[in-house]
Amino acid sequence: MKQTLSLIAAPTGMQPGNYVKAAYADASTPATPSLDINVMASGGSWEIHTRWACAQPNSTVSGYTDRFADALAILVPCAQEANWITMGSPEAPVEGILWRADRDGLIRIGAQGLGSVQRQPSPAGWRVKSEYSKGVYTLMWLFPKWENLERFKRCGFAVWQGAQHQRAGLKSVSAGWVDLHG
């Protein structure tokens, strides 16, 4: 299943804490307006290719307080009623996987609402191959088994452009869950 997703700026008014709400109140234009995806499933394994434009790649942040890494996350519901924009809730959490341009390896994430993200190592066998060429990132993800992705067949995406000072809740996101039923 190939498609181009239109992304939106994550609503800053929903962010926990007052700083982001005040400092970025006018952040309504997504730094990444679109994301190309190609999703293939076979025998419980998932391969997801993602591609987006990034004019100023940012993968070096160590030792700097004013630099932020480019990143992409894939989010999956853990319950039918899980809400993507609020990062789930205690009754309906979400889980996902995060790639950052400044790190080797993936980070497994789980959340039960805004500001509740927990990080842990990714499951064995989960991997991503990243490439940056001519202003475009391409990531090829492989998930040998992801129970909630297989169960609900939907996911959400978030993209951070580090050169645009995007981090945490400052990001471009899919406008809702993306149905992967084909």
Secondary structure, 3 states (H helix, E strand, C coil): CEEEEEEEECCHHHCCCHHHHHHCCCCCCCCCCEEEEEEEEECCEEEEEEEEECCCCCCCCCCCCCCCCCEEEEEEECCCCCCCCCCCCCCCCEEEEEEECCCCCCEEEEECCCCCCEEEECCCCCEEEEEEECCEEEEEEEECCCHHHHHHCEEEEEEECHHHCCCCCCCEEECCCEECCC
